[in-house]
């Protein structure tokens, strides 16, 4: 398909995605689900699991295979801009004694689901067709463990901002824990891919590149972003910010850490000035309303829930959902409690960390493209992502009806990062 033929397909696909996302958001909004969940679910409904099943010709015409990489790349723009905004919001408040608790929660939230996922795959070996051809059992088990250990950091950030939890103890703790959690999980994913390929190069690049990025951010991040905000006009500041964001996103993508972390880091080190507020306020609405839904629907277009018709696969999916919730929600709750957090805060942190959504979908696509994930395993883990994300809002709503025993940090200019 030529670019000339692809362009009109792109426009109609985007129109359908955005309108359908709005419809699903309205429907799910009636039961209290935030728009972020509808965007992920809409992709599944527009893919082979529903539209492709009921009307395959329409699904193939709307979303031809050459269009999927375009949707992915355009969606990346929205994801990078949103995570920049989330990092900027995160940097605006300081919560006492956060680092130690966030580290403990992150460690528990990685270790428990990782071990449970590995044990589940090893225990069901030979009974469930989840191994990709040519992939060892060890690689499959490690991949499932890493996938279950991931937290949907961008989705977590959107849920926190959309529900007005930014600045709360549990919101700050979940954001900090989720950031560390996913950074470690992506390094582990690079190790799994390196083992699968028989080369240590990718893992070394990710680890070494992350260290260099952290040093550069620490030594020159504030100066670089301050220089951008000191440019003489609004247009120059906007252009400079976007260029810096895309440069950092390119670097973190190249080292295998993923663009969202680079964008979030730039937001964290941005100076808090009226000029920065204006840049953030300009970039956010179009990015979150137009670009970001394309990325959330991308993975759904590659998911086939018909594969769950196999009883063995369905049973494995149920077991995966169970160990995912126990390993992430349970472990993060327990770690927060052991660190002295009140039960109300620990429960909310566990619920937020349990959402896997976007980042797990990214890992699944990486595994599928690398040939270490087959369609059955892909579908099972998409189901895990959907269930753990869908349950987040009802749990938070239930917890919100209970009194919070710790004070809430003051809100900070919520209009600059609340979804338009």
Phi, psi and omega in degrees: 000125183283160176304324179295323178284330184284328185303309179295328176296322179297314183297316181289324178297316179297317179300315180296315181299312184294317180292319180292321176301318179297319179295313180295322178298320178295317181295312180289333177298334178294338178248018172087008180279140179283161180304330183301324180289321183297326183293323178288317181293324181299322179297320178297317182292329180277350182268198184293344182290332179229294181299317179294333179281318183276325186214072187299326180295319179293319180295319178293325180288321181287320187231068177296154184306319180295344182280334186301315177299328179293315177299321180298311184294316180294322176297328177300325179300312179296321181295316180296315181293321179294318182290331172299315178297318180296320178295321178296317178295319182297324185285350189275356178225155180236124179251125184300144174052044184273324190299312183296316180292317179299320178296319179294316179296317180295317180299315180294320182289345175266312188294311186297306179293330177299309181294317181296319179295317179297314181296323179297314181294317180295324181287337181254009182304131179090347181256338184234131183278070182247359179273127175290150181300131179083002180257133181287159178298321179299318179294317179299316180295317180296321180296315179298317179300315179295318179299320179286337180281344183287143171250142181282080187302311179297322179292320176302317179297320180292319179297317180297315181289319182293329180268001179073028181265001178296134181094348176280162179299311183291326178294315179295318181294318179294319178297314181295316180295318180296323179297313179294316181306308184288328177297315178294318181297322180289327174293319177296322178298320177298323178295317179299316179296323179295316178297318181296325182272348181080016181228138178274353185305308182302318180294319179294322178296316180295312182295311180294318179296325178294319178298315179297320179296316179298318178296316180298320180294318182291318185277326187227003183299312181296320181294317182295312181291326176296321178295322178296317181287348178270359178298155195285343184223162178300318180296319180293320179294320179296313179297317180296321179294314181296318179298316179296317179301313183290327177295313179293321178298319177300314184295311183293330173292318182296325181273000177085015180267344178085145189296331185298326182287323175297315180296317179299318181296320177298318178299321181297322185267003178292140177291145180270091181228162175303326179295319178294318178303320181292319178297313180298316180295333178281319185283327191294310190300311182292322181299312185282333184272324187253308189280314188298321178302333180295323180287320181295333180271346186303310183292327179298330179289350180249012185254136180235096181289349176299336180294341178287358176293339175286119182305323180295317179293319179297318178296319177296322179298316179298319178294322179296315179299318182296311181290331177297314181290314180297318183289322184267301181299309183297314183292319180292320176299313182296319180295318179296320179295318180296334177275004175093008178286143176299154183302323182296321178288316182298320179296317180293320177297316178300318180296317181291317180292336182288338179290126183251326177018251193300309187292325176293322178297322177298312180299320179297317179295323176298314180295320179296316180292331180278352178084013180256001177234129176264170184303324180295313180294321178302313182294319179301313184284334171296320177299319177301315180299317180294311184296313183292334178277319179298329183281347185296309184295314176302321178297314180297320179297320178294316179294325181295339177280354177260148182293140178266122188275353178248149181293152179264133177295148181299145178292155183224104172044056187300335182294342183280344181224358177287139183299134180286000000 
